[in-house]
Amino acid sequence: MSEIVTVAWQRYLQQLQAHPLRTKAITSGVLAGCSDAIAQKISGVKRLQLRRMFLLMLYGFVYSGPFGHSLHKFMEWLFKGKKGKDTVAKKVLLEQLTASPWNNMLFMTYYGLVLEGRSFSLVRRKIRKDYPSVQMTSWKFWPIVGWINYQYMPLQLRVLFHSFIASCWYVLLTHLISGYHRMITFLLFDNVLSIS
């Protein structure tokens, strides 16, 4: 079994080297689809909503993977040659003040308009009501992930690491958007403790 995993990992790394954007987009899409399947099962759905799962995969493939690829390339360009904890802290801070608010707003909009099929006015009202708590929750969780990512992950694996953690975050965010605030607070607190 370990030989199969090793061969699969080597092939993945080869694809990542040869086709970085495509590989990151596919990885992000697959992980986003898996996260939605898990979120549906946790919520008690007896039969998976394949359309919803496909739409979330599409979000990961078209947006999350390519955005992460571009973000990390930009960060490397911006902080070229700079290392150390101060640089990592600057990268995390920059990401949290720019990419994080944008990503959460976009995900909530996409979720409401596309996955749930709500009207723009309903989605806008939901975002006005829930966005502050979603963003505050995000700022309690993602800086730790960002620190680990920038400090310990090589550049070519940062999107994979981020996409894996994001698949867990999507499960949490889906429930937060749906109103499961107590469960999210518990799960988020538990996840932050296990990561740190």
C-alpha positions in Angstrom: 0.0 0.0 0.0 2.8 2.4 0.9 4.3 1.8 -2.5 1.1 2.8 -4.3 0.9 6.0 -2.2 4.6 6.8 -3.0 4.1 6.3 -6.7 0.9 8.4 -6.7 2.6 11.2 -4.8 5.6 11.1 -7.2 3.2 11.4 -10.2 1.3 14.2 -8.5 4.6 16.1 -8.0 5.5 15.5 -11.6 2.2 17.0 -12.7 2.6 19.8 -10.3 6.0 20.6 -11.9 4.9 20.2 -15.5 1.5 21.8 -15.2 1.3 23.8 -12.0 -1.8 25.9 -12.6 -3.9 23.0 -14.0 -2.8 20.6 -11.3 -3.6 23.1 -8.5 -7.0 23.9 -10.1 -8.0 20.2 -10.3 -6.7 19.6 -6.8 -8.7 22.5 -5.4 -11.8 21.4 -7.3 -11.7 17.8 -6.1 -11.1 18.9 -2.5 -13.9 21.4 -2.7 -16.3 18.7 -4.0 -15.2 16.3 -1.3 -15.8 19.0 1.3 -19.3 19.6 0.1 -20.1 15.8 0.1 -18.9 15.8 3.8 -20.9 18.9 4.6 -24.0 17.3 3.1 -23.5 14.1 5.1 -22.9 16.0 8.3 -26.1 18.0 7.8 -28.1 14.7 7.5 -28.8 14.6 3.8 -29.7 11.0 2.8 -28.9 11.4 -0.9 -26.1 13.6 -2.1 -27.0 16.7 -4.1 -24.7 16.1 -7.0 -25.5 19.5 -8.7 -24.4 21.3 -5.6 -21.3 19.2 -5.2 -20.4 19.9 -8.9 -21.0 23.6 -8.5 -18.6 23.7 -5.5 -16.1 21.7 -7.5 -16.4 24.3 -10.2 -15.7 27.1 -7.7 -12.6 25.3 -6.6 -11.4 24.6 -10.1 -12.2 27.9 -11.7 -11.4 30.2 -8.8 -9.8 28.8 -5.7 -6.9 26.9 -7.3 -6.0 29.6 -9.8 -6.3 32.4 -7.2 -4.1 30.5 -4.8 -1.5 29.8 -7.5 -1.4 33.5 -8.4 -1.4 34.7 -4.8 1.6 32.6 -3.8 3.5 33.6 -7.0 2.8 37.2 -6.2 3.9 36.8 -2.5 7.1 35.2 -3.7 7.7 38.1 -6.1 6.8 40.8 -3.6 9.1 39.3 -0.9 11.8 37.9 -3.2 14.9 36.9 -1.3 13.5 37.8 2.1 13.2 35.1 4.7 12.6 34.9 8.4 9.7 35.2 10.8 9.2 38.9 10.1 8.7 38.1 6.4 6.3 35.3 7.2 4.4 37.6 9.5 4.1 40.3 6.7 2.9 37.7 4.2 0.3 36.4 6.7 -0.9 39.9 7.5 -1.1 41.0 3.8 -3.0 37.8 3.0 -5.4 38.3 5.9 -6.1 42.0 5.1 -6.6 41.5 1.3 -7.3 37.9 0.2 -9.2 36.7 3.2 -12.0 39.4 3.2 -12.4 39.1 -0.6 -12.4 35.2 -0.6 -15.1 35.1 2.2 -17.3 37.7 0.5 -17.0 35.9 -2.9 -17.7 32.5 -1.4 -20.8 33.7 0.5 -22.0 35.4 -2.7 -21.4 32.3 -4.8 -22.9 30.1 -2.2 -26.1 32.1 -2.0 -26.6 32.9 -5.6 -25.4 29.8 -7.3 -25.6 26.9 -4.8 -28.8 28.0 -3.0 -30.3 29.9 -6.0 -31.4 32.9 -3.9 -32.1 36.3 -5.3 -29.4 39.0 -5.2 -31.3 41.0 -2.6 -31.6 38.0 -0.3 -28.0 37.2 -0.7 -27.0 40.8 0.0 -29.1 40.8 3.2 -27.6 37.5 4.3 -24.1 38.8 3.7 -24.8 42.1 5.6 -26.0 40.0 8.5 -23.5 37.1 8.5 -20.3 38.5 6.9 -18.8 40.2 10.0 -19.1 36.9 12.1 -17.7 34.9 9.2 -14.8 37.2 8.7 -14.0 37.4 12.4 -14.1 33.6 12.6 -11.8 33.4 9.6 -9.3 35.8 11.3 -9.2 33.4 14.3 -8.4 30.4 12.1 -6.6 31.3 8.9 -3.6 33.3 10.3 -2.4 30.1 11.9 -2.8 28.2 8.6 -1.1 31.0 6.8 1.8 31.0 9.2 2.3 27.2 8.8 2.0 27.5 5.0 4.5 30.3 4.6 6.9 29.0 7.3 7.0 25.3 6.5 5.6 24.5 3.0 7.6 24.8 -0.1 6.1 27.1 -2.7 4.9 24.4 -5.0 2.9 22.7 -2.1 1.3 25.8 -0.6 -1.8 25.7 -2.7 -2.2 22.0 -2.0 -1.9 22.6 1.7 -4.2 25.6 1.6 -6.8 23.7 -0.5 -6.8 20.8 1.9 -7.3 23.1 4.9 -9.9 25.1 2.8 -11.8 21.9 2.2 -12.3 21.7 6.0 -13.0 25.4 6.1 -15.7 25.1 3.5 -17.5 22.5 5.6 -17.4 24.9 8.5 -18.3 27.9 6.4 -21.2 26.1 4.9 -22.6 25.4 8.3 -21.9 28.9 9.5 -23.7 30.4 6.5 -26.6 28.0 7.2 -26.8 29.2 10.8 -25.1 26.4 12.8 -23.2 29.0 14.9 -22.7 26.9 18.1 -21.4 23.8 16.2 -19.0 26.0 14.2 -17.6 27.7 17.2 -16.9 24.3 18.8 -15.4 22.8 15.7 -13.3 25.8 14.9 -12.0 26.0 18.4 -11.2 22.3 18.3 -9.4 22.6 14.9 -7.4 25.6 16.0 -6.2 23.7 19.1 -5.3 20.7 17.0 -3.3 22.7 14.5 -1.3 24.8 17.0 
